[in-house]
């Protein structure tokens, strides 16, 4: 991933995270939290140790998506024996063409090279296309978090 690709991927990822968090908190707070999470997990950007950020290209060299893997954030970084897929994105015009599966397979390679024993991820339950991709690729449910809105109807 080039610095320009990193900047674009970070901007897209933070906007997406803020959009999801915006369901739970005010918009500006959601945007700030997304920025803080990037700074926390990628303090050195592309150069952050043990984090792998990759851009995927089609045969003509056009970027069609990207992925980010690193140590599992649920474990102490120095003791992490599993990896975490922080983000996987296939650009809108390239979905349903096999790029998601290819990017996921390519993202698994650095995990194996690092000696991590597994690759975990989080997917929003409503993202049925992503859930299907992960299931086809051999991922299974490790835990499940559920939520119900209980605010009174207006």
Beta strands, then each sheet from edge to edge (+ up, - down):
strand 1: 52-57
strand 2: 63-71
strand 3: 83-90
strand 4: 119-121
sheet 1: 1+ 2- 3+ 4+
end
